[in-house]
Amino acid sequence: MGADDRDGFLRTFSAFSEIGAKNGGLHRLTGTPEDGAARSLLISSFRERGYTVARDAIGNLFGFVLPPGERPTILLGSHLDSQPDGGRFDGQTGVVIALWAARVLEPKIRSGELPFNLGVVNWTNEEGARFQPSVLGSSVFTGRVPIQAALGATDSRGATLGDCLAAIDALGTDEVPLPSAYLEVHVEQGSILEREGVDIGVVEGAWGALKLDVQVSGVQTHTGPPPMEERVDALYATALLVTAVREMGLDQPGGRLHTTVGSLRITPDSPNCTPSEVRSKVELRSDDPAILIAARAELEKTLAEIGRMTGASLVVTAESLRETTRMWPKGPEILERAAAGCQLSSRRMKTVAGHDALVMNSAVPSLLFFLPSVGGHTHNRHELTEDRDLVNGLSLMVEAVESLGKEYATSPTDERDTASRDSA
């Protein structure tokens, strides 16, 4: 890979960063005009190279060097949607590196020197910021979420994902088969790599995440005349819940439980009424399933205790679990060899955050590696990965694709170790 490739890659990254730019960061939510503009730029990049463009029913956007079906396919990618007032590197890094890795490898693929096809994908609604759940596009692609349920997901104003994707011309009808393997690069979103001076994080597994919707019901009344001791304030009860959930994480030895209340919807949301209802989203994450089970039981006791203290009703109305998982066992070995070939240092680690690679890992052999995040900043405008680390990621992606393709992509499906991708 020459200087022209490096410079062109960084220019492409800058071009994508201009779409939805805000305060030095990125505000590009799923189904918005900004999302549509980023998709259009990606389509233009595909067509400029003569790639076959495909869009499926949930709006996942693909570009294939050769028409699908001619050879086994390795799929590369990530997502272009962002968090509200998010950063420029979360997700977008993986798409732009995938795009340029395909461009670098394209001559060898077209000539047949590499005996596989290469595809690039932008997954719909990875972030789950506007529409829940997150990683929705890859979940539909792998059959974990029905298409109609996904298209019917609504935002806070009642708009459906299907309608919003249709409005930006993102929906398609193409049926894209599962690839032979999937490879993704992401920024770490933590500070381990920077702190240890390591170039590459080789992801070998993932923390589990338990996400719960909690409804707190109280009594709406005037904020003035009613005596304080007679009020059943749903927001006060929720404030106790927020504090208790944070303390759960802080009390767990070794930092092995991360806890958050990340969203509140208040009814009636009037400055002169005590809230009658608050809906919140509670999240518990750990690398140990037993810790998650214990935390879930503790949360139930906490809800009951707050109810007794405040008179409010606190109930879990929905919950979902992403189990602790391990990646395809051969993947870390391939990535480590590729890193060594690029003269990059590496270390194995687990991801605390969810990524499309984890969803794909349940269906096909999948590999995931991380690049350093300056200061560990993520999901805000301070998010930063240095140019040299971005270029390192591109170099490693190219090397890893060649190694993966030669070692794995042409093997018969029934010979592959699928059992290794089961939940740990």
TORKOL-4160 file (C-alpha; in steps of 0.2 Angstrom, whole numbers, padded with zeros to 4 digits, m for minus):
424
<pt num="1" X="0000" Y="0000" Z="0000"/>
<pt num="2" X="0008" Y="0016" Z="m0006"/>
<pt num="3" X="0007" Y="0034" Z="0000"/>
<pt num="4" X="m0007" Y="0038" Z="m0013"/>
<pt num="5" X="m0018" Y="0025" Z="m0005"/>
<pt num="6" X="m0015" Y="0032" Z="0012"/>
<pt num="7" X="m0018" Y="0050" Z="0007"/>
<pt num="8" X="m0034" Y="0045" Z="m0003"/>
<pt num="9" X="m0040" Y="0035" Z="0012"/>
<pt num="10" X="m0038" Y="0050" Z="0024"/>
<pt num="11" X="m0047" Y="0061" Z="0011"/>
<pt num="12" X="m0061" Y="0049" Z="0010"/>
<pt num="13" X="m0063" Y="0049" Z="0029"/>
<pt num="14" X="m0063" Y="0068" Z="0029"/>
<pt num="15" X="m0077" Y="0068" Z="0016"/>
<pt num="16" X="m0088" Y="0057" Z="0026"/>
<pt num="17" X="m0084" Y="0067" Z="0042"/>
<pt num="18" X="m0092" Y="0082" Z="0034"/>
<pt num="19" X="m0109" Y="0074" Z="0032"/>
<pt num="20" X="m0118" Y="0078" Z="0048"/>
<pt num="21" X="m0103" Y="0087" Z="0056"/>
<pt num="22" X="m0108" Y="0096" Z="0072"/>
<pt num="23" X="m0096" Y="0105" Z="0084"/>
<pt num="24" X="m0081" Y="0095" Z="0079"/>
<pt num="25" X="m0091" Y="0078" Z="0080"/>
<pt num="26" X="m0105" Y="0070" Z="0071"/>
<pt num="27" X="m0124" Y="0070" Z="0072"/>
<pt num="28" X="m0130" Y="0058" Z="0059"/>
<pt num="29" X="m0145" Y="0048" Z="0065"/>
<pt num="30" X="m0153" Y="0033" Z="0056"/>
<pt num="31" X="m0166" Y="0038" Z="0043"/>
<pt num="32" X="m0161" Y="0057" Z="0043"/>
<pt num="33" X="m0156" Y="0067" Z="0028"/>
<pt num="34" X="m0138" Y="0066" Z="0034"/>
<pt num="35" X="m0139" Y="0047" Z="0034"/>
<pt num="36" X="m0146" Y="0047" Z="0017"/>
<pt num="37" X="m0131" Y="0059" Z="0011"/>
<pt num="38" X="m0118" Y="0047" Z="0019"/>
<pt num="39" X="m0126" Y="0032" Z="0010"/>
<pt num="40" X="m0126" Y="0042" Z="m0006"/>
<pt num="41" X="m0108" Y="0045" Z="m0005"/>
<pt num="42" X="m0104" Y="0027" Z="m0001"/>
<pt num="43" X="m0115" Y="0022" Z="m0017"/>
<pt num="44" X="m0105" Y="0034" Z="m0027"/>
<pt num="45" X="m0089" Y="0027" Z="m0021"/>
<pt num="46" X="m0095" Y="0009" Z="m0025"/>
<pt num="47" X="m0100" Y="0014" Z="m0043"/>
<pt num="48" X="m0084" Y="0024" Z="m0046"/>
<pt num="49" X="m0075" Y="0007" Z="m0044"/>
<pt num="50" X="m0088" Y="m0003" Z="m0054"/>
<pt num="51" X="m0094" Y="m0013" Z="m0039"/>
<pt num="52" X="m0111" Y="m0022" Z="m0039"/>
<pt num="53" X="m0122" Y="m0012" Z="m0027"/>
<pt num="54" X="m0136" Y="m0020" Z="m0017"/>
<pt num="55" X="m0148" Y="m0015" Z="m0004"/>
<pt num="56" X="m0159" Y="m0027" Z="0006"/>
<pt num="57" X="m0176" Y="m0024" Z="0014"/>
<pt num="58" X="m0169" Y="m0016" Z="0030"/>
<pt num="59" X="m0158" Y="m0004" Z="0021"/>
<pt num="60" X="m0141" Y="m0013" Z="0023"/>
<pt num="61" X="m0130" Y="m0006" Z="0009"/>
<pt num="62" X="m0117" Y="m0017" Z="0000"/>
<pt num="63" X="m0104" Y="m0015" Z="m0013"/>
<pt num="64" X="m0096" Y="m0031" Z="m0021"/>
<pt num="65" X="m0080" Y="m0030" Z="m0031"/>
<pt num="66" X="m0087" Y="m0045" Z="m0042"/>
<pt num="67" X="m0105" Y="m0049" Z="m0044"/>
<pt num="68" X="m0111" Y="m0060" Z="m0029"/>
<pt num="69" X="m0111" Y="m0078" Z="m0031"/>
<pt num="70" X="m0096" Y="m0080" Z="m0042"/>
<pt num="71" X="m0084" Y="m0084" Z="m0028"/>
<pt num="72" X="m0084" Y="m0086" Z="m0009"/>
<pt num="73" X="m0086" Y="m0069" Z="m0001"/>
<pt num="74" X="m0077" Y="m0060" Z="0013"/>
<pt num="75" X="m0088" Y="m0046" Z="0019"/>
<pt num="76" X="m0080" Y="m0030" Z="0028"/>
<pt num="77" X="m0089" Y="m0016" Z="0036"/>
<pt num="78" X="m0097" Y="m0007" Z="0050"/>
<pt num="79" X="m0110" Y="0007" Z="0051"/>
<pt num="80" X="m0112" Y="0026" Z="0046"/>
<pt num="81" X="m0125" Y="0031" Z="0059"/>
<pt num="82" X="m0120" Y="0040" Z="0074"/>
<pt num="83" X="m0125" Y="0044" Z="0092"/>
<pt num="84" X="m0133" Y="0061" Z="0094"/>
<pt num="85" X="m0119" Y="0074" Z="0095"/>
<pt num="86" X="m0108" Y="0059" Z="0093"/>
<pt num="87" X="m0090" Y="0057" Z="0087"/>
<pt num="88" X="m0082" Y="0055" Z="0069"/>
<pt num="89" X="m0074" Y="0038" Z="0072"/>
<pt num="90" X="m0087" Y="0027" Z="0080"/>
<pt num="91" X="m0093" Y="0015" Z="0065"/>
<pt num="92" X="m0087" Y="0027" Z="0051"/>
<pt num="93" X="m0069" Y="0021" Z="0053"/>
<pt num="94" X="m0074" Y="0003" Z="0049"/>
<pt num="95" X="m0084" Y="0008" Z="0034"/>
<pt num="96" X="m0070" Y="0019" Z="0026"/>
<pt num="97" X="m0056" Y="0007" Z="0030"/>
<pt num="98" X="m0067" Y="m0007" Z="0022"/>
<pt num="99" X="m0070" Y="0003" Z="0007"/>
<pt num="100" X="m0051" Y="0007" Z="0005"/>
<pt num="101" X="m0046" Y="m0011" Z="0009"/>
<pt num="102" X="m0057" Y="m0017" Z="m0005"/>
<pt num="103" X="m0049" Y="m0004" Z="m0017"/>
<pt num="104" X="m0032" Y="m0009" Z="m0012"/>
<pt num="105" X="m0036" Y="m0028" Z="m0015"/>
<pt num="106" X="m0047" Y="m0025" Z="m0030"/>
<pt num="107" X="m0033" Y="m0029" Z="m0043"/>
<pt num="108" X="m0029" Y="m0045" Z="m0035"/>
<pt num="109" X="m0047" Y="m0050" Z="m0034"/>
<pt num="110" X="m0051" Y="m0046" Z="m0052"/>
<pt num="111" X="m0036" Y="m0055" Z="m0059"/>
<pt num="112" X="m0040" Y="m0070" Z="m0049"/>
<pt num="113" X="m0024" Y="m0070" Z="m0039"/>
<pt num="114" X="m0035" Y="m0069" Z="m0023"/>
<pt num="115" X="m0048" Y="m0083" Z="m0025"/>
<pt num="116" X="m0062" Y="m0074" Z="m0017"/>
<pt num="117" X="m0074" Y="m0060" Z="m0019"/>
<pt num="118" X="m0074" Y="m0045" Z="m0007"/>
<pt num="119" X="m0089" Y="m0035" Z="m0001"/>
<pt num="120" X="m0091" Y="m0019" Z="0009"/>
<pt num="121" X="m0107" Y="m0016" Z="0020"/>
<pt num="122" X="m0115" Y="m0002" Z="0029"/>
<pt num="123" X="m0126" Y="m0009" Z="0042"/>
<pt num="124" X="m0142" Y="0000" Z="0046"/>
<pt num="125" X="m0146" Y="0007" Z="0064"/>
<pt num="126" X="m0131" Y="0000" Z="0073"/>
<pt num="127" X="m0131" Y="0013" Z="0086"/>
<pt num="128" X="m0150" Y="0011" Z="0091"/>
<pt num="129" X="m0150" Y="0030" Z="0096"/>
<pt num="130" X="m0166" Y="0034" Z="0086"/>
<pt num="131" X="m0173" Y="0017" Z="0084"/>
<pt num="132" X="m0172" Y="0002" Z="0096"/>
<pt num="133" X="m0165" Y="m0011" Z="0097"/>
<pt num="134" X="m0147" Y="m0007" Z="0091"/>
<pt num="135" X="m0137" Y="m0018" Z="0078"/>
<pt num="136" X="m0154" Y="m0019" Z="0070"/>
<pt num="137" X="m0148" Y="m0021" Z="0052"/>
<pt num="138" X="m0136" Y="m0035" Z="0055"/>
<pt num="139" X="m0149" Y="m0043" Z="0066"/>
<pt num="140" X="m0161" Y="m0044" Z="0052"/>
<pt num="141" X="m0148" Y="m0050" Z="0040"/>
<pt num="142" X="m0144" Y="m0065" Z="0051"/>
<pt num="143" X="m0162" Y="m0069" Z="0054"/>
<pt num="144" X="m0162" Y="m0064" Z="0073"/>
<pt num="145" X="m0175" Y="m0050" Z="0071"/>
<pt num="146" X="m0190" Y="m0052" Z="0059"/>
<pt num="147" X="m0190" Y="m0038" Z="0045"/>
<pt num="148" X="m0208" Y="m0032" Z="0049"/>
<pt num="149" X="m0204" Y="m0030" Z="0067"/>
<pt num="150" X="m0188" Y="m0020" Z="0062"/>
<pt num="151" X="m0197" Y="m0009" Z="0050"/>
<pt num="152" X="m0210" Y="m0005" Z="0063"/>
<pt num="153" X="m0198" Y="0001" Z="0076"/>
<pt num="154" X="m0203" Y="0019" Z="0081"/>
<pt num="155" X="m0193" Y="0034" Z="0087"/>
<pt num="156" X="m0198" Y="0046" Z="0101"/>
<pt num="157" X="m0211" Y="0055" Z="0089"/>
<pt num="158" X="m0219" Y="0039" Z="0083"/>
<pt num="159" X="m0210" Y="0039" Z="0066"/>
<pt num="160" X="m0206" Y="0021" Z="0060"/>
<pt num="161" X="m0190" Y="0015" Z="0054"/>
<pt num="162" X="m0197" Y="0009" Z="0038"/>
<pt num="163" X="m0205" Y="0026" Z="0033"/>
<pt num="164" X="m0189" Y="0035" Z="0038"/>
<pt num="165" X="m0178" Y="0024" Z="0027"/>
<pt num="166" X="m0190" Y="0025" Z="0013"/>
<pt num="167" X="m0189" Y="0044" Z="0014"/>
<pt num="168" X="m0171" Y="0044" Z="0011"/>
<pt num="169" X="m0172" Y="0030" Z="m0003"/>
<pt num="170" X="m0162" Y="0018" Z="0008"/>
<pt num="171" X="m0174" Y="0002" Z="0006"/>
<pt num="172" X="m0170" Y="m0011" Z="m0007"/>
<pt num="173" X="m0176" Y="m0028" Z="m0012"/>
<pt num="174" X="m0160" Y="m0037" Z="m0015"/>
<pt num="175" X="m0157" Y="m0054" Z="m0006"/>
<pt num="176" X="m0139" Y="m0054" Z="m0001"/>
<pt num="177" X="m0133" Y="m0071" Z="0005"/>
<pt num="178" X="m0122" Y="m0074" Z="0021"/>
<pt num="179" X="m0104" Y="m0072" Z="0017"/>
<pt num="180" X="m0090" Y="m0085" Z="0020"/>
<pt num="181" X="m0083" Y="m0074" Z="0034"/>
<pt num="182" X="m0085" Y="m0056" Z="0041"/>
<pt num="183" X="m0071" Y="m0044" Z="0046"/>
<pt num="184" X="m0073" Y="m0027" Z="0056"/>
<pt num="185" X="m0062" Y="m0014" Z="0063"/>
<pt num="186" X="m0068" Y="m0002" Z="0076"/>
<pt num="187" X="m0061" Y="0011" Z="0087"/>
<pt num="188" X="m0058" Y="0004" Z="0105"/>
<pt num="189" X="m0070" Y="0017" Z="0114"/>
<pt num="190" X="m0059" Y="0014" Z="0129"/>
<pt num="191" X="m0041" Y="0019" Z="0134"/>
<pt num="192" X="m0032" Y="0002" Z="0136"/>
<pt num="193" X="m0023" Y="0002" Z="0120"/>
<pt num="194" X="m0017" Y="0020" Z="0122"/>
<pt num="195" X="m0012" Y="0017" Z="0140"/>
<pt num="196" X="m0002" Y="0002" Z="0136"/>
<pt num="197" X="0006" Y="0009" Z="0120"/>
<pt num="198" X="m0002" Y="m0005" Z="0109"/>
<pt num="199" X="m0006" Y="m0003" Z="0091"/>
<pt num="200" X="m0020" Y="m0016" Z="0089"/>
<pt num="201" X="m0033" Y="m0024" Z="0100"/>
<pt num="202" X="m0038" Y="m0041" Z="0095"/>
<pt num="203" X="m0055" Y="m0045" Z="0101"/>
<pt num="204" X="m0057" Y="m0063" Z="0107"/>
<pt num="205" X="m0074" Y="m0061" Z="0116"/>
<pt num="206" X="m0088" Y="m0049" Z="0122"/>
<pt num="207" X="m0096" Y="m0044" Z="0138"/>
<pt num="208" X="m0114" Y="m0048" Z="0140"/>
<pt num="209" X="m0127" Y="m0034" Z="0141"/>
<pt num="210" X="m0144" Y="m0035" Z="0150"/>
<pt num="211" X="m0155" Y="m0020" Z="0144"/>
<pt num="212" X="m0171" Y="m0017" Z="0153"/>
<pt num="213" X="m0186" Y="m0005" Z="0151"/>
<pt num="214" X="m0192" Y="0001" Z="0168"/>
<pt num="215" X="m0209" Y="0010" Z="0170"/>
<pt num="216" X="m0211" Y="0020" Z="0186"/>
<pt num="217" X="m0229" Y="0026" Z="0190"/>
<pt num="218" X="m0234" Y="0039" Z="0202"/>
<pt num="219" X="m0248" Y="0052" Z="0204"/>
<pt num="220" X="m0249" Y="0068" Z="0194"/>
<pt num="221" X="m0252" Y="0083" Z="0205"/>
<pt num="222" X="m0248" Y="0101" Z="0207"/>
<pt num="223" X="m0231" Y="0106" Z="0212"/>
<pt num="224" X="m0237" Y="0119" Z="0224"/>
<pt num="225" X="m0251" Y="0116" Z="0236"/>
<pt num="226" X="m0250" Y="0097" Z="0240"/>
<pt num="227" X="m0240" Y="0093" Z="0255"/>
<pt num="228" X="m0223" Y="0085" Z="0252"/>
<pt num="229" X="m0226" Y="0069" Z="0262"/>
<pt num="230" X="m0242" Y="0066" Z="0252"/>
<pt num="231" X="m0234" Y="0066" Z="0235"/>
<pt num="232" X="m0231" Y="0050" Z="0224"/>
<pt num="233" X="m0218" Y="0058" Z="0213"/>
<pt num="234" X="m0213" Y="0046" Z="0199"/>
<pt num="235" X="m0197" Y="0056" Z="0195"/>
<pt num="236" X="m0191" Y="0056" Z="0213"/>
<pt num="237" X="m0193" Y="0037" Z="0213"/>
<pt num="238" X="m0183" Y="0036" Z="0197"/>
<pt num="239" X="m0170" Y="0047" Z="0204"/>
<pt num="240" X="m0168" Y="0034" Z="0218"/>
<pt num="241" X="m0167" Y="0021" Z="0205"/>
<pt num="242" X="m0153" Y="0030" Z="0195"/>
<pt num="243" X="m0143" Y="0032" Z="0211"/>
<pt num="244" X="m0145" Y="0014" Z="0215"/>
<pt num="245" X="m0141" Y="0007" Z="0198"/>
<pt num="246" X="m0125" Y="0017" Z="0198"/>
<pt num="247" X="m0120" Y="0011" Z="0216"/>
<pt num="248" X="m0122" Y="m0007" Z="0209"/>
<pt num="249" X="m0108" Y="m0005" Z="0197"/>
<pt num="250" X="m0097" Y="0004" Z="0209"/>
<pt num="251" X="m0099" Y="m0009" Z="0222"/>
<pt num="252" X="m0094" Y="m0024" Z="0211"/>
<pt num="253" X="m0076" Y="m0029" Z="0214"/>
<pt num="254" X="m0063" Y="m0027" Z="0200"/>
<pt num="255" X="m0074" Y="m0016" Z="0189"/>
<pt num="256" X="m0083" Y="m0031" Z="0181"/>
<pt num="257" X="m0101" Y="m0023" Z="0181"/>
<pt num="258" X="m0105" Y="m0008" Z="0171"/>
<pt num="259" X="m0122" Y="0000" Z="0175"/>
<pt num="260" X="m0131" Y="0014" Z="0167"/>
<pt num="261" X="m0148" Y="0023" Z="0166"/>
<pt num="262" X="m0147" Y="0030" Z="0149"/>
<pt num="263" X="m0164" Y="0037" Z="0144"/>
<pt num="264" X="m0179" Y="0045" Z="0153"/>
<pt num="265" X="m0196" Y="0049" Z="0146"/>
<pt num="266" X="m0207" Y="0059" Z="0158"/>
<pt num="267" X="m0226" Y="0061" Z="0158"/>
<pt num="268" X="m0233" Y="0074" Z="0158"/>
<pt num="269" X="m0216" Y="0083" Z="0157"/>
<pt num="270" X="m0224" Y="0100" Z="0164"/>
<pt num="271" X="m0214" Y="0112" Z="0176"/>
<pt num="272" X="m0230" Y="0113" Z="0186"/>
<pt num="273" X="m0235" Y="0095" Z="0188"/>
<pt num="274" X="m0227" Y="0081" Z="0198"/>
<pt num="275" X="m0223" Y="0067" Z="0185"/>
<pt num="276" X="m0236" Y="0053" Z="0184"/>
<pt num="277" X="m0225" Y="0041" Z="0174"/>
<pt num="278" X="m0206" Y="0040" Z="0170"/>
<pt num="279" X="m0200" Y="0027" Z="0158"/>
<pt num="280" X="m0182" Y="0023" Z="0159"/>
<pt num="281" X="m0169" Y="0011" Z="0151"/>
<pt num="282" X="m0157" Y="0002" Z="0163"/>
<pt num="283" X="m0142" Y="m0007" Z="0157"/>
<pt num="284" X="m0131" Y="m0020" Z="0165"/>
<pt num="285" X="m0115" Y="m0026" Z="0157"/>
<pt num="286" X="m0102" Y="m0039" Z="0163"/>
<pt num="287" X="m0090" Y="m0052" Z="0157"/>
<pt num="288" X="m0097" Y="m0064" Z="0169"/>
<pt num="289" X="m0115" Y="m0071" Z="0166"/>
<pt num="290" X="m0116" Y="m0075" Z="0185"/>
<pt num="291" X="m0113" Y="m0057" Z="0189"/>
<pt num="292" X="m0127" Y="m0052" Z="0177"/>
<pt num="293" X="m0139" Y="m0064" Z="0185"/>
<pt num="294" X="m0135" Y="m0058" Z="0203"/>
<pt num="295" X="m0137" Y="m0039" Z="0197"/>
<pt num="296" X="m0153" Y="m0043" Z="0189"/>
<pt num="297" X="m0160" Y="m0051" Z="0206"/>
<pt num="298" X="m0153" Y="m0036" Z="0215"/>
<pt num="299" X="m0162" Y="m0024" Z="0203"/>
<pt num="300" X="m0178" Y="m0032" Z="0207"/>
<pt num="301" X="m0176" Y="m0030" Z="0226"/>
<pt num="302" X="m0171" Y="m0012" Z="0223"/>
<pt num="303" X="m0187" Y="m0009" Z="0213"/>
<pt num="304" X="m0197" Y="m0016" Z="0227"/>
<pt num="305" X="m0188" Y="m0006" Z="0240"/>
<pt num="306" X="m0190" Y="0011" Z="0231"/>
<pt num="307" X="m0209" Y="0007" Z="0229"/>
<pt num="308" X="m0211" Y="0004" Z="0247"/>
<pt num="309" X="m0201" Y="0020" Z="0251"/>
<pt num="310" X="m0211" Y="0031" Z="0239"/>
<pt num="311" X="m0228" Y="0024" Z="0235"/>
<pt num="312" X="m0224" Y="0023" Z="0217"/>
<pt num="313" X="m0225" Y="0007" Z="0206"/>
<pt num="314" X="m0209" Y="0001" Z="0198"/>
<pt num="315" X="m0210" Y="m0013" Z="0185"/>
<pt num="316" X="m0199" Y="m0020" Z="0172"/>
<pt num="317" X="m0209" Y="m0020" Z="0156"/>
<pt num="318" X="m0196" Y="m0027" Z="0144"/>
<pt num="319" X="m0179" Y="m0034" Z="0144"/>
<pt num="320" X="m0166" Y="m0041" Z="0132"/>
<pt num="321" X="m0150" Y="m0051" Z="0135"/>
<pt num="322" X="m0134" Y="m0051" Z="0124"/>
<pt num="323" X="m0125" Y="m0065" Z="0131"/>
<pt num="324" X="m0106" Y="m0066" Z="0134"/>
<pt num="325" X="m0098" Y="m0073" Z="0119"/>
<pt num="326" X="m0081" Y="m0078" Z="0111"/>
<pt num="327" X="m0076" Y="m0074" Z="0094"/>
<pt num="328" X="m0072" Y="m0087" Z="0081"/>
<pt num="329" X="m0056" Y="m0095" Z="0089"/>
<pt num="330" X="m0045" Y="m0094" Z="0073"/>
<pt num="331" X="m0049" Y="m0076" Z="0071"/>
<pt num="332" X="m0037" Y="m0069" Z="0084"/>
<pt num="333" X="m0023" Y="m0080" Z="0078"/>
<pt num="334" X="m0026" Y="m0073" Z="0060"/>
<pt num="335" X="m0026" Y="m0055" Z="0066"/>
<pt num="336" X="m0011" Y="m0057" Z="0077"/>
<pt num="337" X="m0001" Y="m0064" Z="0063"/>
<pt num="338" X="m0007" Y="m0050" Z="0051"/>
<pt num="339" X="m0002" Y="m0037" Z="0064"/>
<pt num="340" X="0015" Y="m0045" Z="0066"/>
<pt num="341" X="0017" Y="m0044" Z="0047"/>
<pt num="342" X="0013" Y="m0026" Z="0047"/>
<pt num="343" X="0025" Y="m0023" Z="0062"/>
<pt num="344" X="0011" Y="m0018" Z="0073"/>
<pt num="345" X="0010" Y="m0023" Z="0092"/>
<pt num="346" X="m0006" Y="m0031" Z="0097"/>
<pt num="347" X="m0015" Y="m0038" Z="0113"/>
<pt num="348" X="m0030" Y="m0048" Z="0115"/>
<pt num="349" X="m0045" Y="m0040" Z="0124"/>
<pt num="350" X="m0064" Y="m0042" Z="0126"/>
<pt num="351" X="m0076" Y="m0029" Z="0119"/>
<pt num="352" X="m0088" Y="m0021" Z="0132"/>
<pt num="353" X="m0098" Y="m0012" Z="0118"/>
<pt num="354" X="m0109" Y="m0021" Z="0106"/>
<pt num="355" X="m0105" Y="m0021" Z="0088"/>
<pt num="356" X="m0112" Y="m0029" Z="0072"/>
<pt num="357" X="m0097" Y="m0041" Z="0072"/>
<pt num="358" X="m0104" Y="m0049" Z="0087"/>
<pt num="359" X="m0121" Y="m0052" Z="0078"/>
<pt num="360" X="m0112" Y="m0059" Z="0063"/>
<pt num="361" X="m0101" Y="m0070" Z="0074"/>
<pt num="362" X="m0117" Y="m0080" Z="0078"/>
<pt num="363" X="m0120" Y="m0084" Z="0059"/>
<pt num="364" X="m0103" Y="m0084" Z="0051"/>
<pt num="365" X="m0084" Y="m0084" Z="0056"/>
<pt num="366" X="m0081" Y="m0066" Z="0061"/>
<pt num="367" X="m0066" Y="m0056" Z="0066"/>
<pt num="368" X="m0065" Y="m0040" Z="0075"/>
<pt num="369" X="m0050" Y="m0028" Z="0080"/>
<pt num="370" X="m0049" Y="m0011" Z="0088"/>
<pt num="371" X="m0038" Y="0004" Z="0085"/>
<pt num="372" X="m0033" Y="0016" Z="0099"/>
<pt num="373" X="m0045" Y="0030" Z="0105"/>
<pt num="374" X="m0037" Y="0045" Z="0112"/>
<pt num="375" X="m0041" Y="0047" Z="0130"/>
<pt num="376" X="m0054" Y="0034" Z="0128"/>
<pt num="377" X="m0067" Y="0047" Z="0123"/>
<pt num="378" X="m0082" Y="0040" Z="0114"/>
<pt num="379" X="m0100" Y="0044" Z="0109"/>
<pt num="380" X="m0095" Y="0063" Z="0110"/>
<pt num="381" X="m0086" Y="0076" Z="0099"/>
<pt num="382" X="m0070" Y="0073" Z="0108"/>
<pt num="383" X="m0069" Y="0056" Z="0100"/>
<pt num="384" X="m0052" Y="0054" Z="0091"/>
<pt num="385" X="m0041" Y="0041" Z="0083"/>
<pt num="386" X="m0025" Y="0048" Z="0076"/>
<pt num="387" X="m0021" Y="0047" Z="0057"/>
<pt num="388" X="m0007" Y="0035" Z="0060"/>
<pt num="389" X="m0018" Y="0023" Z="0069"/>
<pt num="390" X="m0032" Y="0024" Z="0055"/>
<pt num="391" X="m0018" Y="0020" Z="0042"/>
<pt num="392" X="m0012" Y="0006" Z="0053"/>
<pt num="393" X="m0030" Y="m0001" Z="0053"/>
<pt num="394" X="m0031" Y="0000" Z="0034"/>
<pt num="395" X="m0014" Y="m0009" Z="0033"/>
<pt num="396" X="m0020" Y="m0023" Z="0045"/>
<pt num="397" X="m0036" Y="m0025" Z="0036"/>
<pt num="398" X="m0028" Y="m0028" Z="0020"/>
<pt num="399" X="m0016" Y="m0040" Z="0027"/>
<pt num="400" X="m0029" Y="m0049" Z="0037"/>
<pt num="401" X="m0041" Y="m0051" Z="0022"/>
<pt num="402" X="m0027" Y="m0059" Z="0012"/>
<pt num="403" X="m0023" Y="m0071" Z="0026"/>
<pt num="404" X="m0041" Y="m0075" Z="0030"/>
<pt num="405" X="m0045" Y="m0078" Z="0011"/>
<pt num="406" X="m0031" Y="m0090" Z="0008"/>
<pt num="407" X="m0033" Y="m0099" Z="0025"/>
<pt num="408" X="m0052" Y="m0100" Z="0026"/>
<pt num="409" X="m0064" Y="m0092" Z="0014"/>
<pt num="410" X="m0062" Y="m0106" Z="0001"/>
<pt num="411" X="m0065" Y="m0120" Z="0013"/>
<pt num="412" X="m0081" Y="m0130" Z="0012"/>
<pt num="413" X="m0095" Y="m0123" Z="0024"/>
<pt num="414" X="m0097" Y="m0140" Z="0032"/>
<pt num="415" X="m0079" Y="m0141" Z="0037"/>
<pt num="416" X="m0080" Y="m0125" Z="0047"/>
<pt num="417" X="m0080" Y="m0125" Z="0066"/>
<pt num="418" X="m0097" Y="m0117" Z="0069"/>
<pt num="419" X="m0098" Y="m0123" Z="0087"/>
<pt num="420" X="m0084" Y="m0111" Z="0092"/>
<pt num="421" X="m0096" Y="m0096" Z="0089"/>
<pt num="422" X="m0109" Y="m0102" Z="0102"/>
<pt num="423" X="m0111" Y="m0091" Z="0117"/>
<pt num="424" X="m0099" Y="m0094" Z="0131"/>
